[in-house]
Amino acid sequence: MTNLKLLWRDRRFWRIAGQFIAVFLAAVVVTILWSNLNRNLQQLGIQFGFDFLKQQASFDIGETLITYKPTDTYSRALWVGLINSLRVAIAGVFLTTIVGVSAGIARLSDNWLVRNISLVYVEIFRNTPLLLQLLFWYFAVFLGFPKAENKISLWGWIYLSQNGAELPWFTLSPEFSVLLLGLTFYTGAFIAEIVRAGIQSVPKGQWEAARSLGLKPALVMRLVVFPQALRVIIPPLTSQYLNLTKNSSLAIAIGYPDIYFVASTTFNQTGRAVEAILLIMLTYLTLSLTISLVMNFFNRMVRIQER
């Protein structure tokens, strides 16, 4: 009886017991939801399964990086959508990092014009909905470009027209260009504030010590301040990369065939709503966990090592 009373008061016991209770309750909820799902599907005469993935898709996809034709299967179509999503996510993370870091450093510039241009950029893009920005880029910008025969030349190697952006190595469709620009400038505005806050978190003594060594301002930032600011920047930066990846699902608004777009078309044709939604959820969950894993690795690299 004495041991039972001691166990009853032991915090470690309640931590472990609480975890078991949470797992049990979660299992009960999942079981109830699964039972309801099966019952509802049976009433509709639908059998749960992914056998439809082997059926012919019978719809075209306007933009593909791998070979695809309407006679291919739904699984092939979904692979095309996944690759298109990865294409936007990877390019978006790269470009938004450049834009965000540059704007964040510019927010602290001694130059009045540079500092305020960065401020205006951050306030406009951070405080307007992403969907509205995508529609602006698409209808007001790209559809306002001349036709392909009268395309605009930038620096002699970038060409802009209603067909999209042409670079020496590849051609970008207007839908991809719009989505990439929208995600880059929208997410970059949030990253700019993260970078600004991270830089300002570095003690002034570090700035003064670096200047006392005769380092120029650019070297002070690159060698002393920014490496220390990364400890503060990386955790919220991870959240912005995750948001960018998930926000790419807004591609459906401008007709870019990402995984959400293709899965939605698959659902409309097959009526397999539950399976399509599960595939979409699994895709974004996998992408998010991968980004978190990589960013946690970088976070461990830059954190202060205590002795």
C-alpha positions as CSV (number, residue, x, y, z in Angstrom):
1,M,0.0,0.0,0.0
2,T,2.9,2.4,0.8
3,N,4.5,1.7,-2.5
4,L,1.2,2.3,-4.3
5,K,0.9,5.7,-2.6
6,L,4.4,6.6,-3.5
7,L,3.8,5.6,-7.1
8,W,0.5,7.6,-7.1
9,R,2.6,10.7,-6.2
10,D,5.4,10.0,-8.6
11,R,5.6,12.6,-11.4
12,R,7.5,10.2,-13.6
13,F,4.7,7.7,-13.3
14,W,2.1,10.2,-14.4
15,R,4.2,11.3,-17.4
16,I,4.4,7.8,-18.6
17,A,0.7,7.1,-17.8
18,G,-0.3,10.3,-19.5
19,Q,1.4,9.2,-22.7
20,F,-0.3,5.8,-22.6
21,I,-3.7,7.5,-22.1
22,A,-3.1,9.9,-25.0
23,V,-2.1,7.0,-27.3
24,F,-5.2,5.1,-26.2
25,L,-7.6,8.0,-26.8
26,A,-6.0,8.7,-30.2
27,A,-6.5,5.1,-31.2
28,V,-10.1,5.2,-30.1
29,V,-10.7,8.4,-32.1
30,V,-9.0,6.9,-35.2
31,T,-11.1,3.7,-34.9
32,I,-14.3,5.6,-34.6
33,L,-13.5,7.8,-37.6
34,W,-12.4,4.8,-39.7
35,S,-15.6,2.9,-38.8
36,N,-17.7,5.9,-39.8
37,L,-15.8,6.3,-43.0
38,N,-16.3,2.6,-44.0
39,R,-20.0,2.8,-43.2
40,N,-20.5,5.9,-45.2
41,L,-18.6,4.5,-48.2
42,Q,-20.6,1.3,-48.1
43,Q,-23.9,3.3,-48.1
44,L,-22.6,5.1,-51.2
45,G,-21.6,1.8,-52.8
46,I,-17.9,2.9,-52.9
47,Q,-15.1,0.6,-51.8
48,F,-12.0,2.2,-50.2
49,G,-8.8,1.5,-52.1
50,F,-6.1,2.8,-54.4
51,D,-6.7,0.5,-57.4
52,F,-7.9,3.5,-59.4
53,L,-4.3,4.6,-59.7
54,K,-3.7,1.9,-62.3
55,Q,-6.6,3.2,-64.5
56,Q,-6.1,5.5,-67.5
57,A,-6.1,9.2,-66.5
58,S,-7.6,10.5,-69.8
59,F,-6.7,14.1,-69.1
60,D,-3.9,16.3,-70.3
61,I,-1.3,18.2,-68.2
62,G,-0.1,21.4,-69.7
63,E,3.4,21.4,-68.1
64,T,5.5,18.3,-67.4
65,L,9.2,17.6,-66.8
66,I,8.8,13.9,-67.5
67,T,7.0,12.2,-70.4
68,Y,3.3,12.0,-69.9
69,K,0.3,11.5,-72.2
70,P,-3.5,11.2,-71.4
71,T,-3.3,7.4,-72.0
72,D,-1.0,7.1,-68.9
73,T,-2.3,6.0,-65.5
74,Y,-3.4,8.2,-62.7
75,S,-0.3,7.3,-60.7
76,R,1.8,8.7,-63.6
77,A,-0.2,11.9,-63.6
78,L,0.3,12.3,-59.8
79,W,4.0,11.8,-60.3
80,V,4.0,14.7,-62.8
81,G,2.1,16.8,-60.3
82,L,4.5,15.9,-57.5
83,I,7.5,16.8,-59.6
84,N,5.9,20.2,-60.5
85,S,5.4,20.9,-56.8
86,L,9.0,20.0,-56.0
87,R,10.2,22.2,-58.8
88,V,8.3,25.2,-57.4
89,A,9.3,24.4,-53.7
90,I,13.0,24.0,-54.4
91,A,13.3,27.1,-56.6
92,G,11.1,29.1,-54.2
93,V,13.2,28.2,-51.2
94,F,16.4,29.2,-53.0
95,L,15.1,32.5,-54.4
96,T,13.1,33.6,-51.3
97,T,16.2,33.1,-49.2
98,I,18.1,35.5,-51.4
99,V,15.3,38.1,-51.4
100,G,14.6,37.8,-47.7
101,V,18.2,38.0,-46.5
102,S,18.9,40.9,-48.8
103,A,15.8,42.8,-47.8
104,G,16.4,42.1,-44.1
105,I,19.9,43.5,-44.2
106,A,18.7,46.4,-46.3
107,R,16.2,47.2,-43.5
108,L,19.2,48.1,-41.3
109,S,21.1,50.0,-43.9
110,D,22.5,53.4,-43.1
111,N,21.3,54.6,-46.5
112,W,17.8,56.2,-46.1
113,L,16.6,55.3,-49.6
114,V,17.7,51.6,-49.4
115,R,16.2,51.3,-45.9
116,N,12.8,52.7,-46.8
117,I,12.5,50.9,-50.1
118,S,13.0,47.6,-48.1
119,L,10.4,48.8,-45.6
120,V,7.8,49.5,-48.3
121,Y,8.5,46.1,-49.9
122,V,8.0,44.3,-46.6
123,E,4.9,46.1,-45.6
124,I,3.2,45.8,-48.9
125,F,3.9,42.1,-49.6
126,R,3.5,40.9,-46.0
127,N,0.2,42.6,-45.5
128,T,-1.7,41.6,-48.7
129,P,-3.1,38.1,-49.3
130,L,-0.9,35.7,-51.4
131,L,-3.8,34.7,-53.6
132,L,-4.4,38.4,-54.5
133,Q,-0.7,38.8,-55.3
134,L,-0.8,35.7,-57.6
135,L,-3.7,37.1,-59.4
136,F,-2.0,40.5,-59.8
137,W,1.2,38.9,-61.2
138,Y,-0.9,36.8,-63.6
139,F,-3.5,39.2,-64.9
140,A,-1.8,42.6,-64.5
141,V,1.8,41.7,-65.2
142,F,2.3,38.6,-67.4
143,L,-0.9,39.0,-69.5
144,G,0.1,42.6,-69.9
145,F,3.4,41.6,-71.6
146,P,3.5,41.6,-75.5
147,K,3.1,38.5,-77.5
148,A,6.0,36.2,-78.2
149,E,7.0,37.9,-81.5
150,N,7.4,41.2,-79.7
151,K,9.0,39.9,-76.4
152,I,10.8,42.2,-74.0
153,S,14.5,41.7,-73.7
154,L,16.3,42.2,-70.3
155,W,20.1,42.4,-70.3
156,G,20.1,40.5,-73.6
157,W,19.5,37.0,-72.1
158,I,16.1,37.2,-70.4
159,Y,13.0,37.6,-72.5
160,L,9.5,38.2,-71.3
161,S,6.2,37.7,-73.1
162,Q,2.7,36.3,-72.6
163,N,4.3,32.9,-73.1
164,G,6.4,33.3,-69.9
165,A,10.0,34.0,-69.3
166,E,12.8,32.7,-71.5
167,L,16.3,32.1,-70.2
168,P,19.3,30.7,-72.0
169,W,18.9,27.2,-70.5
170,F,15.2,26.7,-70.4
171,T,11.8,28.3,-70.9
172,L,9.4,29.1,-67.9
173,S,5.7,29.0,-68.5
174,P,3.7,32.1,-67.3
175,E,1.9,29.9,-64.7
176,F,5.2,28.7,-63.2
177,S,6.7,32.2,-63.4
178,V,3.7,33.7,-61.6
179,L,3.6,31.1,-58.9
180,L,7.4,31.3,-58.3
181,L,7.4,35.1,-58.2
182,G,4.4,35.3,-55.9
183,L,5.8,32.8,-53.4
184,T,9.3,34.3,-53.5
185,F,8.3,37.9,-52.8
186,Y,5.5,37.1,-50.3
187,T,7.6,34.7,-48.2
188,G,10.7,36.9,-48.7
189,A,8.9,39.7,-46.9
190,F,8.4,37.6,-43.8
191,I,12.0,36.3,-44.0
192,A,13.3,39.9,-44.2
193,E,11.8,40.7,-40.8
194,I,13.2,37.4,-39.3
195,V,16.7,38.4,-40.6
196,R,16.3,41.9,-39.3
197,A,15.3,40.7,-35.8
198,G,18.1,38.1,-35.9
199,I,20.8,40.7,-36.7
200,Q,19.5,43.1,-34.1
201,S,19.7,40.3,-31.5
202,V,23.5,40.2,-31.8
203,P,25.0,42.2,-28.9
204,K,26.4,45.6,-29.8
205,G,29.7,44.5,-28.2
206,Q,30.2,42.1,-31.1
207,W,29.8,44.9,-33.6
208,E,32.2,47.2,-31.7
209,A,34.8,44.5,-31.3
210,A,34.7,43.7,-35.0
211,R,35.1,47.4,-35.9
212,S,37.9,47.8,-33.5
213,L,39.8,45.2,-35.5
214,G,39.5,47.4,-38.6
215,L,37.0,45.3,-40.4
216,K,34.9,47.0,-43.0
217,P,31.1,47.0,-42.5
218,A,30.5,44.3,-45.1
219,L,33.1,42.0,-43.4
220,V,31.6,42.7,-40.0
221,M,28.2,41.6,-41.2
222,R,29.5,38.5,-43.1
223,L,32.2,37.2,-40.7
224,V,30.9,38.3,-37.2
225,V,27.3,39.4,-37.0
226,F,25.4,37.2,-39.5
227,P,26.9,33.8,-38.3
228,Q,25.8,34.6,-34.8
229,A,22.4,35.8,-36.0
230,L,21.8,32.5,-37.7
231,R,21.1,30.9,-34.2
232,V,18.0,33.2,-34.0
233,I,17.1,33.2,-37.7
234,I,17.0,29.4,-38.5
235,P,14.0,28.3,-36.3
236,P,11.5,30.8,-37.7
237,L,13.1,30.5,-41.1
238,T,12.1,26.8,-41.1
239,S,8.4,27.8,-40.6
240,Q,8.6,30.1,-43.6
241,Y,10.0,27.4,-45.8
242,L,7.2,25.1,-44.6
243,N,4.6,27.9,-45.4
244,L,6.1,28.4,-48.8
245,T,5.8,24.7,-49.7
246,K,2.2,24.5,-48.5
247,N,1.2,27.8,-50.0
248,S,2.3,26.4,-53.4
249,S,-1.1,24.6,-53.4
250,L,-2.6,28.0,-54.5
251,A,-1.2,27.1,-57.9
252,I,-4.7,25.8,-58.8
253,A,-5.9,29.4,-58.9
254,I,-3.7,30.2,-61.9
255,G,-3.8,26.8,-63.6
256,Y,-0.3,25.5,-62.7
257,P,-0.5,21.7,-62.5
258,D,1.0,20.9,-59.2
259,I,0.1,17.8,-57.0
260,Y,-3.0,19.5,-55.6
261,F,-4.2,20.4,-59.1
262,V,-3.7,16.9,-60.5
263,A,-5.2,15.2,-57.4
264,S,-8.2,17.4,-57.6
265,T,-8.7,16.5,-61.3
266,T,-8.3,12.8,-60.3
267,F,-10.9,13.1,-57.6
268,N,-13.4,14.8,-60.0
269,Q,-13.0,12.0,-62.5
270,T,-12.9,9.0,-60.2
271,G,-15.0,10.1,-57.3
272,R,-12.3,8.9,-54.9
273,A,-12.4,11.9,-52.6
274,V,-11.0,10.2,-49.5
275,E,-8.1,8.5,-51.3
276,A,-7.2,11.7,-53.2
277,I,-7.2,13.8,-50.0
278,L,-5.1,11.2,-48.2
279,L,-2.5,11.3,-51.0
280,I,-2.4,15.1,-50.9
281,M,-2.0,15.1,-47.1
282,L,0.7,12.5,-47.3
283,T,2.6,14.4,-49.9
284,Y,2.6,17.7,-48.0
285,L,3.4,15.9,-44.7
286,T,6.4,14.2,-46.3
287,L,7.7,17.5,-47.8
288,S,7.2,19.3,-44.5
289,L,9.0,16.6,-42.5
290,T,11.9,16.6,-44.9
291,I,12.3,20.4,-44.7
292,S,12.1,20.2,-40.9
293,L,14.7,17.5,-40.8
294,V,17.2,19.4,-43.0
295,M,16.7,22.7,-41.2
296,N,17.0,21.0,-37.8
297,F,20.4,19.7,-39.0
298,F,21.5,23.2,-39.9
299,N,20.2,24.5,-36.6
300,R,22.4,22.0,-34.7
301,M,25.4,23.1,-36.7
302,V,25.1,26.8,-35.8
303,R,23.9,26.5,-32.2
304,I,26.2,27.4,-29.3
305,Q,28.1,24.3,-28.1
306,E,28.1,24.3,-24.3
307,R,31.0,22.7,-22.5
